[in-house]
Amino acid sequence: MPDPVTKIMVIDDEEIMRDGCTRILSKNGWSVVTAENGEAGLAELRKSPKEIDIILLDLMMPGIGGMEVLEKIQALNDIPLVIVITGYATVASAVEAMKKGAYDFIAKPFTPDQLRIVVKRAHERRALQKEAEFLRSERERSLRDVATEKSRVNTIINCMGDGILVCDRDRCIVLANPAASRMLKILESALLGNYASHSNLPPELSKTIEDSLKAEGIVYTSVSQELIIGESQETFLRAHTAPVRNDLGEVMGSVTVLQDISYLKELDKMKSEFIAMVAHELRSPIATVEQQLTVVLGGMAGDLNEKQDQLMTRARERTRGVLTLINDLLDLSKIEAGKMVQYKEPLNLADVIIRVVEMMKTDAQAKNIRIDFLPPASISTIQADRSSMEGIFTNLISNAIKYTLAGGSVTIRLEDQDGFVEISVADTGIGIKSDDLPRIFDKFFRVKTSETRQIVGTGLGLSIVKSIVDAHMGTISVESTDGKGTTFSILLPKAAGLAGCEGNA
């Protein structure tokens, strides 16, 4: 069915021809307007140039002739299709009209079917023209939208405070914003278009980018790492690198986001220095108070009645708790400053553990708790700081005694594992709830139950233990069942090239 919005104009000086064309074409659903001469037709066309799709134009008219009207129609921006009507049916007039831009011609006299065929053919051609024009305008609009979007994205990326590095699958850097160039201290021209391995990137970042591009078929999300930039190591960056995948899951490249965390490092350093300074200044007067309380309780300042003795004893316990907290804060500051583990030497852990067990015997006997140390026949040597190792086992064994009820036991095992020495400290104490296990190594975290309410502690001991283990390239884990005891397990690497030694409990 013809398009009902198609509009046809008939320009002919014969009224009978105009009326006949109107009746024939209207039956096909087309809208028809008429003009009695060329001037009237051009005037109507100028009013609504885009509404007329097809023009039936008589060549032989008084006034402005059909050829002149055709030339003026061709000068319009939106040109309708022109079908020339000629009463002489000469090939010469038809060819001349076609040369001037007419689409087709029909000779008088013609039948209704002949008219419909010619107009229908023009209508189909006009529909194709409109479709082509629509597609062209859509393509141009899409291209403009793409260009606008690309410009907008580039503006956003270039104005970001975070650095952006994008590599294609061939490891070539295809995008680097000014922030990335500034943070990495590498010229933008030295980044764009160059391979990641040839762009003077930090070696660890280049390796991470390489690994992300090799992540085919691997569930690989992102990797975060810290970078130190500059010869004087004045800039600290956090880099997040992740592969970029297409709809099929294939790796198309990688993207790295860089964040400057230098100010966070500086704040952390200031915090640690402040804590260390305050703790150091408090330790001396608190220690003096604790000593004086001990003197008073010893009767050197005179006898105390029962109430006075209770109050002074409680004050000394609280003072010792503050001293313990101060010492833990100082240890934490040393760890954060990288000064806790200063001297590593070949170390036999059995000797260290035996010494700590001897120190803990008094506390264990006070609660009737048995301590068992089970070393292997052959004990490998580790490279470690003796003082730090003593601190680890003092903390773990002391905690085991504190959180074990009277009559319980603490078992320390020392075993050789492939390339590692494994130490476990197990107790038969009150245990740790599963909800608390993930936070057990957090700073200042303490398990809060009715059984632990009376146990004095700072919540820093296990955090310090983990930091020391990490500094020795080891790992620590915990297993516990509420009400059935807890086991801490430590893995420390053996000292390379040092033989094991014989030892016993």
Phi, psi and omega in degrees: 000133181298153180293122183293342181272354179295129184243129184243137175247133177250116178249106182205140182281350179265121182295324180298320179294319181295314182294319180297316179297322181297315182295316182295313186285328181295328179298336178270006176088005178276150176271131186235132171238155183232158175217136186278348178202178184294319180299316181294321179295316179294322178297316178295322181293325180290331179295316183219075187294332184270355182271336182274124180261321185225139177238127170264112191241120176281130181285326186258092179227151174290159182079231178288123180285167182298322180296320180293319177298318179300317179297319181289328176295321181294341180279351180286159179290310180257103189270120174285164177281133183249124174253119184277134175253120180234135182276347184260342176057033178277142179295325183298314180293322179294316180297318179299318179295320179296324178295330182270006172114002178293146180279317183204177176218158175219138185260140173282145348281152179228156180272163176303321180293321178299318179296316181298319181298313182295315182292321179298320178297319178294321179299316179296319178296319180296321178297319178295321178298316180295319179296317179296320179295320178297314180296320179296316180294324177294319179296317179296320179295320178297318179296320177296319179297317179298315180296318179296316180296318179298317179296319180295316180296316179299320179297316180297313182297318182289337180265357181291145176283333177277147177279144179234128173234126178238127178245146174276183184293343178269010178071021178266136180283116183255348178209132176210120181273167182302327180296321178295317179298319181292316182293319183277351182059042178231134180300143180300325179293335178277349179263306185296130176083356180256155176289147182302324182286347182246019186249016180061027174290155174305137184306320181294327177289319178300319180294320179296319177297316178301314182296321181293328179283345178263014188274028179301127176072007181249138175286094189231112183266276180213158179237131177251139179209157177260138179239142175248120186248141176099147181297326179269006177054047183267349182241128177246128180240147169250124183247129175248116182242134180214149176286152175253123184246153174270188184296337181270002180085006180280143180283119180261346181166199179217154177231138179235129177251127182250134177233134178277115181247020181301319182293327177293320177297320180293318177297320180295321178295317179297319179297314181296319180295322179294315179299317181297319181294314181296315181297319181295320181290331181277333188298316184296309180293325179292321178297321178297317178299317180297320179295318181294323178295322178297319178299314181296317180292336178282356177085008182285345178251015180117164181286147178246142174281176187298318181294316179298319180297319179296316181294318181291323179296317179295321179297319180294322179297317179295321180295318177297324177297319178295319178298320178298317178298317180298316180296321177295320178296321178294319177297319179296319179296320178296319180296314181294333178273358180074024183246003182288316180256097187254330185224111179258138181218161174300126190225134173265110185296333180300319179297318181296314183293319179301318180296317180294320179300319179300319181292330185271352186300320182299313179296322181292317181295327179298334179250009180058045180254131180271134176248123179243129175246122185240086178275157175283170179294320180245123184245123179283153180271143174243162176260108188206165176273120185301313182299320180293320179295320177298322179296320179300307187283332173298316181293312184293316182288322177298315177298319180299320179290317182299318187263015175249133181288159180306136179091359180276195182214156175232129182238125178249126179243143178231118185224153174272129171240165184305106177078359183224162169249127181252130177237132177234140176239109184244140177231169178252034188277205189282347177076178182231135178294148183299328179293333183270342185302317181298339184253008190296334180261007178286150179294136175066011178273132177226139177289127183251105175221174179295330181286332185263358186298325184269359182270124182281137178188163182257342184080010180253345188302307183291329175296319178293319178302312181297320180297320179292318178298316178299321180294339178261016177063031180249185178226154177225139179222165182222140173231136183204149173234129183303120178087358184232012175105170185222145176231122173259131181238133181238135173246124178235137182291142176291155177287125182293132174080003180251131183284161176285168180227155180280143178201164175211170181293000000 
